[in-house]
Amino acid sequence: MPASKQRRIAIFGTFDVENYGDLLFPLLAQQRLAGEGIDVVAVSPTAGVTRYRDTVPVIAVEEFANTVDTFDGILIGGGNIVHIRDFGLPGYSDIAYPSLWAGATAHAVRHDLPVAWNAPGVLAPEGAARGPDWLQHVAAAADRFAVRDAQSADAMDRWTGRRPEVMPDTATDLPLLWSKATLKDRFARIRKTLKIPKARSVIALHVKARSLRTTSVADFAQQLDAALEDNGATAVLIAIGRCHGDHELVRAINNAAPRHTIPFEDADTLQDIAAVIAGSDAYLGASLHGQITAAAYDVPARLVAVPNLHKFEGQAIQMDRADDVVGSWETALMDLPGVLGQPKQPLPASIASQLDAHWGEVTRIFASGRQMMTHGDIFPGADIDTALADAVAVMRHGAVSPPRPGKEPLPPPGDTAPDAPMEWDAKALDRMMADQAYSAADKLITSQLAQTPSHLPARLAEVRLAMARDETQKAVDLAAKLVEAWPDNPWVWNIHLKSLSRAGQSDAAMALFHAGLARPDIDETMLKGATGDVLALIPLQAQIAFLKTALEKRPQSTHLMLRLAMRADASGDFQLALDLFRKAEQDGPLPDYAAKVRKQLHALELPLVEAVDRLQADVEAGAEDVVSLCRLCRLAAAAGRFDLSVSALRRALELHPLEWRTVYRLNRVFLTRAEDKKIFADLKRVATTLEPEPSWLLQYALFALRAGSKSEGRETLVRLDETELLGPTARSLLAALDVLGKSRPRKAVLGDGDVRIVRKRGAEYTVVVFEGLIGGLSYINSRYLDTILADLPAHIIYLRDPHGQIFLKGVPELGADETAMQTALASLIADLGAGKVVAIGGSAAGYAALRTGLAIDADTVISLAGFVTPSAADAQDADHARRGMAEIFGTDLDAFDLRPQLRSHPKLQLTQVVGGSYAPDMKRLRAIDEVQNARTIILDGIDTHHIALPAITDGTLKRLLNEALSETPACRSSAG
């Protein structure tokens, strides 16, 4: 509901520089607040104008101060702006950054304006003591106090005594500003302009100069060119931070590696940069907001965290993308094949909920209007800018912070302090390092060591400085000397590990890490940072083995348990993940990022009925995000609680009609024809009045076909034809529909039951169709599939599984469980005639067709990209039973291996059809290499799991059915 009075608020940040991430925040705030009757004015240190045409105009801080009475509130952030540093930027005063948050708050308090923090990042001095009173008053004045990562919250807590809420960076809201469909279409035009062939994968690539460390542009370009060549990819080079010289680096890299790179450094809209990232197959880069954009649009990514700033990991954890963060370009390029093969990974549903809550609270605060503030004036009776400048100067150059208790190790035995020691200014050194004033830092360290050569903090600082200057081998050598002098000091161990990691010496770093696990003085806090340093060095597949070894050495480490649990879950080893989560829970509640994943494993851990009850309780308590509702819908159906399943689906349709997951789940819940038509009418209004993303449109097209609106389904598929990711699927489905023609399905096919029998006069044979999760074969609903089957001299039995459990729980209309279903089905077939029986199914339903075919003594089973065992095809293959499969089959996958039964039924002929260019299905064929009564049909050039579509189009399916029914029928008996 818009506010009754138009209001005007100021958003503070560095919106006057050509930096993609910073420039997004006013646009996102405008998108969220405009509908509430709130105008957004961007305020920056200067009123500088950038090259980008789609940004919000800015005013300078000085103009805001002169017109503050015209505003109704202030919004601080985002961006890394909460600090007191002076980076010496052209046009920026020495208090430019403090003015954006402390100065802005001081003006707001003086004029009774509400203050909201929009999840900025914080760069408080490390280990800072409690700040002065004015700083604590600034924090206390925030009506909404939120930062974007836990480290920023910790810093503010130490600095001001008030801990802010942690929430995701508001740039994760990007799809609300520019929909996925909009950016996909925009990228299609960019791709055409850049002349990138459709057959090539596209990488959105962003390189920041400092991320290369000491690697020359020429050497990096050579590595990049080789990686792109190996992966058949083209890199579109984007300049996310022109203010950092990214555009110049783009040109240099393109000049050095022109074969597979295309420069895109001159974009004049932010939307074009976002479109390149959102439309690419992967993002590799050194920008936090590049990675956030990729995550917001489900694009696989690697973030090169050099230097490894806390904002990278803090944001990645919230987005469930911790594995994106790597420590070098070498690792990122090594991971490229895996990244390109990685499935789309949507953001956790909780992020949308947090953003909605944040903007709801911000709206409420600003809508409440001016009030008499209870906070005292920050700088009573003084000119704010003058007082702020004086206060910041005192903080920058004032007294040294007291040492942190227990953090500074004792000198080794025999080390005697000089008579008049130079006072070690750790705070000044930290400031110099942060400001990249390396010469000044070098002078400070050298002066200290001249008086006290064995002063350990200065010796440690030497290593830090060498790493900051990218003198990695020097850092390793200096650290090695420290080990000789202080072999038992934990901080020496830590800096040695960091130096090895920065130098890319992974084997040495891993060995040192494992050795450190035997030392009790290496505590969990130190271990966290060290673990991240090492994991950033090694490819994903090696991380699990590394963490397992580490946990064996330190079995009580909760940190290592959680690190390994997260990676075990991602790799499909759900039992290991469960065991680790359970053990970690013994030490207290799991952190949020782990708790989210833990909740997903309830269905593997609890009896299904209990898992459904727990999830239902969560939903009734308010967890009505789309993931929870759709999961409840699925699990309730699996438990046979179909009414609960449908009610959860209806709620998801009511609350989240534009979410593709909602329509995806709708396609997997079987309703009456009348209800299908009603829901279809509602979805058609969404499709025609809003801008759904392509993934939503594909699911909508499938539902339109199911509801009998073939024309709407076809039109939607035609719209998807030109999209990069879904175009091949749309074209394949359209081709199959063309072959199936316009014939109307037989009436019996259209019934609402899960068992539909279409009898044919004079037929003796029977074909049993085990429908897939959405009905029919692959994406072809049975109402269209019947066009092919109607010509066969056979009765057709269509079966669908309302449980969504690959028929392992049977079909309720045929009995209470799988055995009852098989018995009833055999009896039904016997009643129809004594002829040949063919069972057919696609994907997991192909497995069901074979499993029941063996039980009912079928003659032929046609499996379209199905499998004979949910286990790996052989010992060299990775386990492909992902979470959904694990929930269905449990952990003892070998118990569901059908090969022994197949070998013992030589009369049954299994025909397995796969695409010759789809590697996962080709690998699974090895499982039937030694089975005599199994044969394979390989369709050359087909690179999809949905093999039923090309098999219908080229006539393979009809030919196989005719062949199966043409042989002399055998005498049959009912299976009991």
N, C-alpha and C positions, 0 to 999 in steps of 0.2 A: 504494500500500500504506500504510494508516494506521500511524502510529508506535506502538510497543509501549507507550509510556507517555503518558498524557494530559498535555500541556504547556500552559503559560499564558504568553502574550506580551502586551506592551503596545504599542499603536500610538499614536503621538503626532501631534497636529494640532489645528486649531481646529474641533473637533467640538461645541463648545458655542455656536455661533452659527447663526443661521438662514440658511445659505448652502448651496444645493443641492450644489454641486461638492464642498465640503469634507466634507459629511456622507456622501458616497458611499464614501469610502476605507475606513472600518471595515467596511462591508457587503461590499465587494469582497474585502477581506482575509479576512473570515470565510468567504465563499463558497469561496475558494481553499484555506484552511487547515483548515477544520473536518473535512474528510474525511481529513486527515492526523493527526488526533488532537491538534490545537492549538486551544485557546480563545483568543479575541481580546478584549482589554479596551481600550476607547478611553480615552485620557488627553488632557486639554486643560487650558488655564490655569485654568478653573473647572469646576465640576460642573453648569453650567447645563443646563436642560432646554429643548428646542425644541418647537415645535408639531407636528412631524412624528412620526407614530405608528410609522413603520417604520424608525427609526434605532436605532443601538446605544447603550445607556446609557453615560454617560461618568463618569469619576472625575477629580478635580483632580490636578494635578501634585504638590501637597503630599501627597495620599493615596498616590500612587505612591511617593514618596520614603520614606514611613513604612512601606510594605509591600513594598519592592523585593525582599526575600528570597523572596517568594511567586511571583516571576516567573522565566521561563526564557529571556527574551530581549526585545529591544525592536526595534520597526519604526518608522522615522522617515518621516512623510509619508503621502500626498502633500499638495499644496498649496504655495503660495508662502510657506513658513515659515522658510527658512534665511536669516536676516539678524539684525542686531543693533538694528533700529529699534524705537522706541516710538511707536505710533500714538495713544497716549492713550485707548484704548478703555475704556469703563466696565467695572470689575471686573478689568481686566488690570493686572498690575504692570508696572513699566518694563522688566523682563527676561522678560516673558511669552513672547515669541517665542524668544529665545535659550535659554530653559528647555526648549523643545520639541525641540531638537536637541543643543545643546552641553551643557546641564544633564542631559538624559536620558542622553547618552553618558557623562558623568562618573559618574553613578550606576551605569550598566551596567558600566563598567570597574572601578569599585571593588568590585563584587559578582560579577565574573567572568562577566558575561552577554554573549552574542553580540549584535552590533549590525548591523542591516540597514537600508539607506536604500531607501525605497519610492518612488523617483523624485519627490522634492520639487522645487520651484523655488527658485532662489537669487537673492537680491538683495544681492550684495556691492557695496560702494562702487565706482563706476566707476573703473577705473584703479588700484584699490587695490594698495598695496604688499603684500609678503608679511606675513601676520599674525603675531602673537606665537606663542611656542612652544605655549602651551596650545591655541590654535586648530589648529595643525598636528597636535597630538596627537589632537584630536577627529576630524580627517579620517583619521588613520592607524588609529584604533580601529575603523573601519567594516569589518566582515567582508564585507558586500555594499555597494558604494559606487556608487549609480546616481542620476542626476538626469534631468529630463524634457526638457531641450533643450540644444543645443550652447552657447548663451550662458551657461547656468547652469554647464555643465562648464568653460567658459573662466574664469568668475569664480572657481570653486573652485580651479582650477589656479593662478591668479594669487595667490589669497588664502592657500592652504594648501600649495601645492607638490605636491599630489596631484590628478590628473585623474580624475574619476569617469566611469563608463560612461554613455552617453546611451541612453535607452530611451523608449518612448512613455509618456505619462501612463497610469496604470493604470485610469483611468476608461474607456479604450477597451475594457476587458473587460466592459462593461455587459451585453451579450447573454448572458453566462454567468450573470449574476445574475438578469436578467429577459429571457426569450426574446422574440424578435420577435413570435412568435404571441401570447404573453401580453400584451404591450403593445398590439398591434393590437386585440385583443379588448377590452382595458381602454379604449382610446381610442374604440372604437365605442360603448361605454356612455356615455363622457363626451360624445361628439358628440351622442348622442341626448338627453342631459340638457340640453346647451346649445342644442338645437334648431337645429343647423346643417344646412341642406338638403344632400342628397347631391350635388346638381349643382354646389355651390360648392367651389372649392379652399380648403384650409385652410392658413394660415400660422401657425406657432408663432412669436410675436414677443416678444422680450425687449428692453426699453430700460433702460439704466442712465443716470442723470441726467447724468453727466459725458460720456457719449457724444454728447449733443446739442450739446456745446460752448455756443455763445451762442444757438443756436436756441431760441426759446420753445416751450413745450409746445403752445400754440395753433397756431403756424406748422407745427410738426412734424405735429400731428394733421391739419392741412389737407392736407399733402403725402401723408401715409399714406392718408387717406380717398380721395384722387384715384387713388393707385396701386392700391388695393384695388378701387375701382370699375372701373378700366380692365381689370383682370385677372380680374374676376368672383370675387374671393376674400374670405374672412373671416379676420380675424386674431384668434387666441386669445392674449390678453395674459397672459403668465406672469411671476411674480415669482421669479426665480432667487435673488436676494440680498435677502431681506427685511431683513437686517442693514444693507443700504445704502439702505433706503427704496424699494426697487423696487415694493412693493405700493402705496405712495401714488402713485407715478408711473403705475401701471396705471390707478388710478381716475381720475386727472387726464386721461390720454389717452382713456380710454373716454368720459368726460364731454364731451370736446371733439370726439370723432369716434365717435358712437354707432352710425352706420349700419352699418358693416362690422367693428366690433370687439366682442369679448366678453371681459369681465374674468375671469381665472381666478387671482386673486391669493391666494385663501384655501385653496388646496390644503393638506390636512393629511397627505399622504404624499408622499415623494419619488417613488414609483412613478407617481403621477398626473402629476407634472411631466414625467418621462421619457416617459410614454405620450403626452402631447400632442405632444412633439417627435417621437417615433418614428412616430406615426400621421399627422402632418401631411404635406402635399405639399411643404413647404419650411420651413426655419428661417431667420429673420432675427433677429440679436441681437448683443448686446455682451458676451456671456459666453463664456469659453473652454470651460467645461464644457457650455454649451448647444451649441456647435459640435461638441464631442467626442461628445456624445450623438447629435446628428444624423448624424455620420459613422459612429458605431458601428452605427446602424440604416439606413444607406444613404440618408439623406434629404439632398437637395440643400440647400445653405446659403450664407449670406453672414454673415461675422463682421465687425462694425463695430469696427475696432481703434482706438478713441479712448479714452485715449491709446494710441499704438502700442507696447505693451509687448512685450519680446522673447519672452514666452511664447506670444504669438499666432502669430507666424510660425514659431517653432521647432517648435511642435506641428503646425501645418498642413503643414509640409514633410514631417514623418514620416508623416502620414496621406495624403500625396499630394493635399492639398487647399489648396495655396498660393493658388489662384485664388479661394478662398472669402473671403480676407482683403481687405477694402476700407477706405478711409480716411474714409468719411463715410456718414451715413444717406442722403444724396442719391444716392450711387452705388449703395447697396444697393437702394433703391427703384427706381432706373433699371434695375437688373439683374433685377428681379423676373420679367418675362416669360421671360427666358432661364432663370432658375432653375426656374421652374415647368415649362418644357419640357425640362429637363435629365434625362437618364436616371439611374436609380439608380446610385450609385457606391460599391461595397463598399470596405472598407478593404483596403490591401495585405496579402497573406497573411503577409508577414514580421512584421507586428505581432503576430499570434497566436503565431507562433514565438518572438518576443522575450518576450512575456508568459509563455508556458509555461516558457521557460528561466529567467526571473526568479523565478517562483514555485517552480520546482524547486530553484533555488539557495537561496532563502529557507527552504524546507522543510528542505533538507539542513542548513543552518546551525543552525536551531532544534532539529532532531531530534538533533543531535550533543550537545546538553546543555551544561551548565556546564563550562568548562575553565579551567585556570590561564592567565590572559591574559598575553601577552607585552608588552602595552602598559603603560606606567607610569601611575600615578594621574594624572588630569588636573590636579587641584588637591591635591597631596600634603598630608595632615595638616590640611586646612582644611574648614570647613563649606562644602559645595558651593554652596548658594544665595548665601551671603555672598561667597565667592570669585568666583563668576560675576558677581555684581552689580558687584564692584570691577573685574574684568577688562573687562567691557563698558563701564563708565564711562570707563576709560582709553582704550579704542578710540574711543569717541564723542567725547571731548573732549581727546584726547592730541595728539601732534605731528602736523603736517601731512604728508601723504604727499609724497614727492619727486615733482617733475614728471616726466611721461612723456617719454622722449627723443624728440625730433623731432616732438612733437605740438603744442607751443605755438609759434605762428608769431612771427617777429621783428617788432618794431614797425616802422612805416614810417620811411623816412629822415627825420631831423630831429626825431624824437620823443625828448625827453630826459627821463630819469627824474628825479623830485624828489630832493632831498637826503636826505630821510628817508621813504622810501616805506612805505606801509602794506603789511604782508604779506598777500598774497591767499590766502585760505583756501578753495581750490577744494573740498576735502573737506567742509567745513562747508556750503558752498552746495549741494553735491549732496544732503547729508542734509536740508537745509531743503526743497529741491524735492521730494524723495521723500516727506517728511512733510507736504507741502502747507502748510508754514509760510511762506507767500508774503510776509507782512509783514516777517518777519525777513530773508528773502532780499532783499527790496527795500531794507531798511536797510543790509545788508552791501554791496550793489552801489552804492548811493548814496554811502556813505562812501568806498568805493574811488575812485569817479569824481570825488568832490570833491577828492581829493588828486592823482589822475592821470587827467584827462579822457580821455586817449587810451590808457588801459590796455585792450588788446584783449580779454583774457579777460573782464573785467567788462562790456565793451560787448556781447560775445557773450551773456553771461549775461542782459543786459537783454532780448534777443530771446527767449531761452529762457523767461524769466519771463512775458513778455507772452503767449507761446503757451500756457504752463501755465495762465494765467488766462483763456484763450480770448479774449484781446484780439487777434484775428487781424490786423486792419488796422493796429493799432499795431505789431505784430511786423513786418509787411511794411515799414512806413515806417522803422522803426529799422534793419532789415536793408539797406534801400536806401541809407541814410546811410553804413552801414559799407562798402558797395560803392564809394561815392564816395571814402572815405578809404583803403581797402585793396582796390583793384580786382583785385589779383593774388593775394590770399590765399585758399588753398583752403578754409579753415574759414569764411571769410566767404561764399564761394560756397555752401558746404554749408548754412549757417544761412539764407541767402537763399532757397535752394530749399525748405527745410523750411517757412519762413514762408509762401511762396506755396502750398505744398501744403496746409498747415493752413487757409489762407484759401479753399481750393477754387478757386484761380486756375490751372486746369489748363493753359490755353494758355501762360501766362507761365512756369509751372513746366517745361513740356516744352521751350520755347524755351531757357530757361536751362540745362536739362540737356544739350541738344544742343550748346549753345555750350561747356559745360564739357568735353565730350569731346575738344575740340581742345587741352586744357591737360594737359601731362604731369604736373603736380603733383596732378591729381585721380586718385589711385591706385585700384586695384581694391577695396580695403577701403572707401574712401569712396563709391565708385560703387555698391556693394551696397546700402547704406542709401538712397542717393539714388534708385536705381531703384525700390525698394519704395515710396518716398514718392510717386513719380509714377504708378506702376501702380495704386496704390490709388485714384487720382483718376478713372481713365478706365474705361469699360465694357470688357468682355472683347474684344469684336470690334475695338476700336481698339488693343489692346495689341500685337498682332502687327505692325501697320504702324509703330507707334512704335519697337518694338525693332529692326525691320529697318533703319529710318533710323539708329538709334543705332549698330548694328553696322557700317553703311557708314562711319560717321565714326570708329569705333574697331574695326577688323576683328580685332585680336588679343585683344580682351577675352574671356577665358574665361567670366567672369560673364555677360556679355551673350549669349554663345553658348548657355549653358545655359538662361538665362531664355527665350530665343526658342525653343530646341529643345523645352522642356517645353510651351510654348503651341502650337507647330506640331504636336506629337504630339496634343495635346488637340483641335485643330481638324481633324485628318485629313490634314495635309500631312506625311506620313510621310517622304517623300524629303528634305524640308528638315530635318526633325528628325534624320534619319540623318546627313546631311552635317555638321550642326553638332556632333553628338555625336562623330563621327570626328575633326573638327578639334580639339575640346576635349580629346580623349584624347591628342593629341600633347603636351599640357602635363602629362600625368600621369593617374593613376586618377581616375575620376569620383566625386563624392560619392555616398553611398548612394542618396539620393532620385533622382538622375539615372541611376545605374547600373541601378536597377530598371526604369525606363522603357526604357533602352537595350537591356536584355536582351529586352524584348518585340519589338524590331525585328529580331532575328536572322533571322527567316523572310523578311523583305523584303530583307535585305542579302546573305545567304549562299544558295548553292544549297540546295534543300530538304533534300537528304540530309545536308549538313554541319550545317544548323540542327538536324536531328533528332539527329545524333551529339552535338553540343554539349549539347543539352538533356538527352539521355540520360545523358551524363557528369555533368552537374550533379545529376541525380536520384540516380544511383548514389553520388555523393559525399555524399548526405544531404539534398538539397533536395527533400524529399517533402511539401511543402506542397500543398494542394489545387490551387492555381493551376498550379504546375509540373507536377503529375501529369496534370491535365486537358489542359494545353497539349501535353504529350508525347503523350497519347492522340490528340489532334486532328492534330498535325503528322505523327505516324507513319502514321496512316491516309492522309493526303494523299500521303505518300511511298510508299504501297503496302506498308508494313511492318505488316501487319495483326496479326501475332502480338504485336509490341511494343505496338501500340495497345491491344490487349485486356489485356495484362499490366499496363500502366499504369492502365487502368480498374479492373482488379481490385484493384490496390494502393490506389487512391483509395477504392474501396468499403470496403476493409478498414480504412484509417486515418481516413477522413473520411465515414462513412455519413450524418451529419447535415448535411453541407454541401449546399446546394441545387445548387451547381455540379457536384457529383459525379453527382447524378441527372440533371441537365441533360445532362451529357456521355454518360451511360448511354443516354439516349434517342436519341443520335446515333451510337451504335455498334451495328451489326446483328449479333446473336448468333443461335445456334440457338434454336428454340422451347423445347427442354429446358433450356438455360441461362437463358433468360428466366424460366421458371417457378421455377427454383431461386433466382435473385436476387430475384424478386418475393416469395417466401416470407420471405426475410431482411428485405427492406424493409418488409414488412407488420408484422413484429415491432417494427421501429423506429417505424413510424407509430402503433402501438397502445400501446406502452409508454413512449414518450418524448413530447416536445412539439415536433415539428418546426415550423419557421416556415412561413407560407403559401406562400412561393416554393418551398420543398421539397415541400410537399403538392401543388402544381400539377404539378410534374414527376413526382411519385409517381403522381398520377392518370393522367397520360398513359402512364406505363409500365404501370400496371395494365391500362389499355385495350389496350395493345400485347400484353401477356401473356395477354389473353383474359379477364381478370376484369372484365367490364363492370360488375358490381354494385359492386365495390370502387371502381372508377374513378368511378362515378356518386355513391356515398356521399361520397367525398372532395370531389368538385366541389360537392356540396350544402353541405358544411361551409364551402367557400370562398365560397359565394353571398353571404354577408353581409359579407365583408371588403371594405374600400373599394377597394383597388387591383386585386385580382384578381377581385372579384365580377363585373364585366361580362364578363370572359373566361370565367369558370365558367358563367355563365348562357347565354352564346352557345353554348358547347360542349354544354351540357345540352340546349338547344333543338334543335341539329342531331342529337344522338343520339336524341332523341324522334322526330324525323321519320324517321330511318333505321330505327327499329323494332327488332324482335327477330329478324329473319331471320338465319339462319346463313350465314356466307360460304361460297362454293364452295371445295372442297377445294384446288384449285390455288393459290388466293390465299395459303394458309397455308404454302406451302413455304418452306424456308430459303434459297433462292437469291435472287440479286439480279435475276434475270429470271424472272418467273412469267407463264405464258401460260394464259389461261382461254379455251378454244375453245368456240364455240357452234354447234351443229348448224345448217347451212343459212345461216349468216351470211357475207356477202361484205365487210362493212365491218370496219375495225379502229380501235380507240381505243387510243392509247399514253399511259399515265399516267406522267409523269415525277414520281416521288415527291420530296417535300421532304426536308429534312435529317433529319426524324424518321420518314419514311415516310408515304405517303398525301398528302392535301392539307391544308395547314395542320396543325391538331391532330387531324384525323380520319384514323386509321389505315386502310390499305387494306382490312383485314378488315371494316370497317364501311362504307367507301365502296362496296364491291362490291355492297351492297344496291341502290344506285341504278343502277350500271352493268350489273347482271345482267338488267335489263329491256330493255336496248338490243339491237337486232338486229346485234350486232357481237362480234367477238373482242376480248378485252382483253389488252393486254400491260402488265404492271406492271414498271417499271424503278426500281431504286434505286441510288444512287451510294455505294459503300462508302468512296470517297476523301473524300467531303464537299466536293467541288470543283465543284459545279454541272455535273457530267458532262463537264467540260472534259478530264478524263483518261480518259473513257470508262467502260465497265463491264467488268471483267476477264472475265466470262463471254462477252462479245461481242467481245473483242479487246484488243489491248495499248494502244490509245489511242482518242481521240475519232473519228478517221476510220475506224478499223477497226470501232468500235461502230456508226457510222452505216451503213457498208456491210453489216454483218451484220444490222442491224435492217431495212434495206430488203429484203434477201433473205428474211428471216423473214416480213415482211409480204406479199411476193409469193407465198410458199408458202401463206399463209393465204387469199388470195383477191385479186381484182383490183379490189375496190371502194374506196370512199372511205376516206380516212385522216384521223383527227382526233387531234391531239396536245394534251395538256392538262397544265398544271402551275401551281403556286402560288408566288408570291414569286420567289425566285431560280430555282426549278425552272420557272417560267413563261418565264424567259429561255432556259433549257435546251430547253424544248419548242419554242420558236420557232427557236432555233439549229439543232437537229436537224431540225425540221419543214421548214425551208428546204432542208437537205441531202438529205432523203429525198423531197422533192416532195410534202409533205402538202397536203391540201385546206384544212383548217381548223386553226387553233391557238387554243385558249381559254386565256388567261393571266389568272389570278386574282391581281391586284395584283402582276404581274410587271413587268419593264422591258424595253426594247428596246436600251438602252445603259447601261453602268455609269457613263458620264460624266453630267455635269449636263445637264438638259433644255435649257437655253439658257445664254447667257453671263451672265445675271443671277443664276442660281442658284448656291448654294454646292455644292461637290463633296460628294456623299453617299457616296463610296466610303470607308467607314471601314476600320479596320485589317484585319478579316477579308476584306473585298472587295479591299483592296490586296494582301493575301497571295495571293489567287486570281488576280487579273487583272494584277498588276504595276502599273507606273506609266503605261504607254501605254494608257490606257483607250479612246482613240478607235479602236484596232485591233479592239475588240470591239463596235463600234457595228453593229447589225444593220439599220439603216434602209436603207442602199444595197442590200443583198440583198433586203430586203422589197419595195422599189420595183421591183426587177428581176424579181420573181416575182408578177405581178399576179393569177395564178390562186389563190394562197394568201390566204385571208381570216383576218386576225388580229382576235380579239375580246378586248378588254382590259376587265376588270371591276374596279372600285374602289369604295371607300366615299366617298360625297359629302362627308362631314364629316371625312375624314382628309386633312389638308393635304399631307403629303409625297407620297402617291400621286396626289392631284389635280394637283400640280405636275408630276409625271413624265408625266402625260398629254400635256403640251405637246410632248413629244418626237415624238408621232405626229400632230401637227396637220396636217402637209402630206403625210401618207402616205395615198393614196387607198384602198388595200385594207386599211385598219385602221379599226376602229370601237370605240367605247367604250360600256360599260354602266355607268351610275353608280347605285349603290344609295343612295337618299336617307336621310340621318340616320345612316348607319353611320360610326363614327369609329374604326375599327380597320384595321390592315393585314391581319388574318386574315379577309379577305373571303370565303373559302371557307365559313366557318361560316354566316353569314347567307344566302349564295347557295344553300347546301343547304337551309336552313330554309325559305326562301320559294319554293323551287322553281326559282330562276333557273338553277342549274347544270343541272338535268335538262332544262329547256326549251331551253337553248342546245345541249346535246348532241343532243337530238331534232331541232332545226332543222338542225344541221350534217350529220346523217345522212339527212335527208329529201330533200335535193336529188338530182337525177339524178347517179349516179356517173360519173366521167370515166374514160377509158382510162388505165391506169397503166403505168409501166415501173420497173424496179428502178434505184436509184441506185448507181452503181459507184464 
